[in-house]
Amino acid sequence: MNIDNPIFKKSIIEVIKARTSMRSYNGVSLDKTIGDSIIDVINQVKAPFGTNIRVKLIDSRDSDTKLGTYGVIKGTSTFIVSSVSKSDNALVDLGYSLERAVLYATDLNLGTCWLGGTFNKGQFAEVMELKDNEILPIIIPVGYPSEARRGMDTFVRFVAGSKNRKAWSKLFFDVDFNTPLKELESLEYFIPLQMVRLAPSAANKQPWRIIKSSNSYDFYLEQSKDSKSDSYNDMHKIDMGIAMCHFELTSVELGLEGHWEKLQLSSQDNKKYIISWVRK
């Protein structure tokens, strides 16, 4: 057991490196005990902004409503479905909380895949009994990976560019956005920042931008400028939560103490300030 992150058996660094988007599964039903433990992980998370997250593990075979993913997912009928109230940082908390479950599933040698916009949300919203003030932006299939990943997995990963990572100098900065942070292995938070680079993101945009300040690491969301910016920026709030999860879990494992705090910092140009990791 990983004593620093007790829900994980392996090093969180190795788990993050092992995580990949899995779209094809072997058809074996997920063990109920394992499914329940995944939901427990989410329910036990204390999200940085305190958002209440409703979550269910849904088996499409048990539902009277036809649940579809347009053929994107094959071989599993089990989905993590969650909803949050409409508030500014709810999606950040959602990404933060669900990624912990994704990594937990990865540690159990299960496959997962973040799905947003590639399915009929109405069907899942019905099963979720979505309330008027709630949104259901994402679902996550979970199951046992097929022994041979289907060609579609490779194709989708190629199209999305999921193996391509932005350069360190484009993501991390020293004091301000004019000065790239030097990529030094001697840097105290070198490994947590590297684990942020491995985080999944919508369309592989990698929207996180982080400034190293005197006593904190300040997280900013680089907002999209394209024609679909509102929907993209909503999805990228989820990405920010995922990145924060990677950063925190890795820091905890390495004994780097700190906490999340919203400081009196301003957004800059198209970079929206989200939160800071304040070091002890």
N, C-alpha and C positions, 0 to 999 in steps of 0.2 A: 504493500500500500504506500502511496505517496503521502507522507505524514504532514506535509505542508498544505497540500490540497487533498484532503482525505477521501473525497469521492472518487479520486482517480487511482488506479493501480500503478500506472506507469508515469514517468515524468511528463508533465504537461507540455514541455518543449517537444518531446517525441510525439505526443498525441497531436499537437498542432501541425507538426510536419507530416504526419500520416493522414490528416483529414483531407478528403477530396470530395468533390461533388459526384454522387453516385446516382445514376438514372436507371440502372438495370439491376434487378434482384433475382434471387433464386426461387421465389415462389413459396418458400416455407413461412408459415405464419409466425409472427413474433410472439415469443413467450409472454404470457400475461404479467408474470412477476417482473420481467425486464421492462415491459411497457409501463407498468405502475411506477417503477423506480425512476424512469425518465421523467415522468410527470412530477414526481416528488422533488427531483433536482430543481425543476423550474419553480415549483411552489416555495422552495426554501430560499430562493435567491432574494437578497435585499437589493433592489435596483437603485442606482445612484439618485434618481429623481423621485423615487417612491411611488411609481405608477403601479396601480393594481392591474395585474395581468390575469385574464381568465384563459385557462388552457384545458384542452381535452385531447385524449388519444382516441382517434376515430378509426374504426375498421369499416371500410366501405361495404364489406359483405354483410355487415350487421345493420346497414341502413336501408330504409325504404326509399330514400332519395338516391338517384343515380349520381355518383361522384366521379367526375372525369378530370383528367389532366391532359387531354388532347394527344394521348400517345407518347407524351414526353417521358412518363415513368412506366416501367414494365416490371412485373414480378413481385410487387408488394401492394397490399391493400390497406396498410397502416399509415396514418398521417398524424403528425402533431399539428393541431389547429389552435390558434390563439387569437384573442381579441383584446383591444385596449380602448380606453376612452379617448376622445379627440382632445388632445392637449399638446402643447409645444414640444415637449421632450418625451412623450409617450413612446414614440417609435425608437428613440435611442435606448430607452429601458427595455423595449421588446427585443431588440437585437442583442443587447447585453445578456439578457436572461436566456433567450433561446440558444445562443451560441454555447452557453455552458452545458446545455442539454445535448447539443450536437457533439461537443467534445467528449462528453460522458459516453455517448453512444459510440463514438469512434474508439474510445478506450475499451469498449466491449466488443470491438471488431464488427460493429454494425455500420451500414452505409446510410448516408443522409444526403439531402440536397435541398438548398434553399430555393423555393419557388414563389415568384411574385409575378402576377400578370399573365401566366401561361395556363390558367385554368379558369373554370367558371366559378367565381367567388360566390355567386348566388346560391349554388348548391351547398357549399360548405357553410355559408352564413345561415342557411336554414337549419342544418344539423346543429350548428353552434348556438342557435337561438339568439342571433345577434340583436343587441339592443339599439335603440335609435341613436344614442350618443357614442356608439362603438364603431370601430373599423376592424376589418379583417384583411390586413395587407399581405399576408404571407402564409404559406403552409409548408410543412417539411415532411416529406415521405421518409420512412425509416424501415429498415429491414436487413436481411442477410444478403450481402453482395453475391452476384452470380460469379461463378469461377472464372468465366471469360467475359470481360466487359464488352458489351455490344458496341458495334461500330458507331452507333449514334452518340455514345458517351464521348468517344474520341473526337467526333465531328463537332459536337456542341462545344467541347472544351477548346477546340481549335478556333472556331468562329468567335467565341467569347474572349479568346486570348488569355485564358485563365492561368496559363503558365508564365505569362509575361508580367514582370513586376517593375514598377517605376523605380528609377534610380533613387538611392538614399538621399541624395542632394535635392531631389524634387519634393521630398516628403517631410524631412526633418530639418529644423532650423535652430540657430543659436541666438537668443535674445530677441531677434526680429526676423521678418521674412526676407530681409536683404542679405542675410548671412547663413548659408547652408551649414548645418552641423557636421563637423568632421567625423568621418566614419572610422572610429577608432575602437578596437576591441577592448581597450582599457577603459572605455567609457562605462560608468557604473550601470547605466540602463541600456547598454548596447544590445543585449539579448532580448529584453522586452520589446525594444523597438524593431528588432529583426522579426519577432513573432507578429508584430503589427503588420509588417510587410506581407506576411503569409496569409492574412485574413481574407476571406472571400468578400466580394462586393458586387453589386448590381452592374452588369455589363463590364465587370473588371475595371471600373473607373478609379478605384482606390482613392476615395475623396478625402481621406484623413490628411491633415497637415498639423504637425506638432512642433511647438516652440519650446526649447529648453530654456527656462528662466532660472533665476538664482536659486529658487527653492521649489520649483514645480515644473511639470511638463504640461503645457497648455494645448488642449485639443481643439482644432478648428475644422469645420466642414467647408471644403472648397465646393461652392455651389455651381451647378451646371448652368451654362448659358444657352443651351439649345432650346428648340421650340416646345419641348415637352418638359421644361425645367421644373414645373411644380411637382409632377409625378416622380420625376427622377430624384429631385431633392428630398422628397418624402422617403423614397427607398434608400437614399444615401444616409438618412438619419439612422436607419437600421444598421447600415454598414458601420457607422460611427460606434454604435453600441457593440458590434462584433469586435471591432478593433480595441475598444476599451476592455472588453472581456479578456482578450489575448494579453494585453498589457498588464492587467492586474494579476491574472492567474500566474503569469510568468514571474512577475515581481515578487509575489508571495512565495513562490517556490524558491526563489533565489535569496529570500530573506531581506528584500528591499521594502522597508515599511513605508506606508503612506496611506492616503485616503482621497476619495473624490470630493471636490468642493467647487462650487460655482464662485469664481472670483470676480472682482469688479474690473473686468477686461472688456474691451470693445471689439466688435467685428471689424474686419479690415477688407475693404473692397468687396470681392466676392467670397471672402473667407469669413464664415460665421463662427464666432466663438461658442463652444459648447460647454466645456468643463475642464477642470485641471486636476491632475494627480499631484497632490501636495506631499512632498517628502517629509519624513520625520527626522 
